[in-house]
Amino acid sequence: MREGVDGKYLEFSTYKDVPYELRAATEAVWDHFKGVEKHLGVGSIYEKAAKNLDEPYTIVEDFSIEIYSNSSRADYKTKQVVRRYVEADRDIVIWVSHATPVELKHKLLSGLAYNFLGYTITKRASASTAEQELTQLQLCSRISLDQDSDTIYSSESARILANFLIVHAAKNIIAHRDSIENSLADRVLRQRLQ
């Protein structure tokens, strides 16, 4: 939990060196985030509209998703922008979302909208050698609350809400990394079978 200009936010990050070429890893990351796979880790998406802008590597999405965290579930309507930046020594994918509740299956989540910012940096790992190329995947997610001004949470409710968001964000970031790694492993297997 951190304090920022606009209030408190939760931040989660992970990084891992993987034994894949940088180019393959950057493409796997972009394929993951430009597609529907990014939504499948911690929820069930049931409505989605995506639009590619004239700018390269930019996608705007509107979708409805049921997210779950332990025993709590909520349906959210989400607007999201995904953008890729290709640089000489790294590739960056950023996503920014705003989610508002549509249907709540847990009354404590009433009035809880949230903002979700995340990014992935893919770059050559410092441990990489000429014999074995390694790529570093860095993922970071930041969640901030956007609650109704009329809604006041008790300390117990605030604890449950924080737990909901912590579990949701942690599972989400792990699901992203696992999906990207699985995609890379599948690519290697397909190449060997050809």
N, C-alpha and C positions, 0 to 999 in steps of 0.2 A: 504494500500500500504506500503510495507516494502522494505528496501534495504538489499540485501544479497551479498555474495561473487561474484555471477555471475550476479549481476544487480538487478533491481527492480522486485518485484513480488506482486501479489495480494493474500491475504490469507483470508479465510472464515472459521469460525468454529461454531459449535452448539453442545450443549449437552442437554440431557433430561433424567430424571429418568422415567422409565416405569415399570408398575406393572407386570413384568413377571420374571420367574425364569432365572437365569444366563445361565444355560445350553441351554435352549430353545432359549434365545436371541443370544447366540454365534452361534448357528446353523443357525438361521434365517439370521444373518448378513452374514455368509459365503455362504449360499445358494443364497443370493441376489447378492453378488459380484462375485461368480463363474459362474453365469448364465447370460442371456441376459438382465434381468430386469434392471440392472444398467445403461443400455444405453437408456432406454425408457423415462426417465424423461424430457429431453429437446431436443429430436431429433428423427429422424427416421433412424434406422439402416437398410441398404439394402444389405450388404454383410459382412460375418463374417467367419473367420476360427480361431478355437481355438485349442491349443495343450496343453495337460497336460504333464508336464515334469516328469521324474522319481522321482524327489523330491516330497515329499508329500506337498499338499496344494500350488502348484505353477502352474499357468496357463499363457500361452503366447498367445496373441490374435492379429490378424490383422483384421481390419474391416473398412468399409466405412460407414459414417454417415452424414446425413444432420442435422446440428444443427441450432437452431433458437434462437433469442433473440430479443424480441419486433418485429420490422418489418424487421430485417436483417436475412438473411439465407446464409449458406455456406455449401458446401460438403467438407468433410475432409476425408483423408485416415489416419488411426490411427494405431499405434503399441502400445500395452499395455501389461504390466506384472502385474499380480495380485498375491499376496503372503499372506498367512496366517501364523501367529505365535501364537502358543498356549502356554501360560504360566500358572503358578499355580494360579495366582490371576487375570488374565485378558487374553483377546483374542484380537489380533491385526490383522487387514487386511490392507495391503498397496497396492496401485496401482500407477503405474508410466506410463504415456502415452506421446507420441510425435505425434502431429497432424499436417499434412501439407495440404494446400488447394488443392482441385482437381478442383472444379467448384465454382465460386463465383457469388452470386446473388446480391451482394452489392459491388461496385467497391472499396470502402474504405478498404475492407478486403483483397485486393490484396497483396500477399506476406507475409501474416500474418500466420506464423506457431506458435504453442505454445506447451509448456511443461506443463503437468498437473500431479501433485503429490497429492495424497490424502491418508488419513488413517482413520480407524475407530477403536476406542478402546471400548471394551465391558467389563464392570467390575461390581462387586457388588456395588450398591449405598451406600453411607455412611448413608443414612436415612433408609436403609433396617433393618427390625426387624425379629425376629423369627416368628412372626405371619404374616407378610407381606414382602415377598422378593421383593426387587426392584433392577432393573438393570440400570446402567447408560450407555447410548449410547453417545459417543463423536465422532463427525465427523469433519474432517478438510480437506480443499482443498486449494491447492496452485497452482497458474497459473503464468507462466512467458512467456514472448514473445520471439520468436526466428525469428525475422523479417529479410527479405533480406537486406543485407548491402547496396544495391542500393536504397532501398525504404526509402523515407523521408516523414514523415507525418506532415501536418500542425497542429496547435494547435486544430483546429476544428476537423480534422480527428482523432487526438490522443484522443480527448474527446469522439468521437463516438466509437472508438475502445475500449477504457477503459470501456465505458458503455456496449458495447456488451459482453465483458468478465465478467464484474461484474454481469450482469443479468444472463448470462449463468451459471456461477459458483454458484450463490445464488440459482437459480432454481434447479440446479443439486443436491446440498447438501440437499435441502428440499425434493426433489423427492426420494433420497436415504433413508432418515429418514422415510418418509411417507410409502414407500414400505416395509421397514423392520417392522414398527409398524403394518401395515395391515396384513402382513404375520403372525406375532405373534397373532393378534386378530383372524385370520382365524384358526390357530392351536387350540386355546382355544375353539372356537365354534365347531370345528370338534370333539374335545375330549368330549365336553358336549353332543353332539348329538349321541355319540356311546353308 
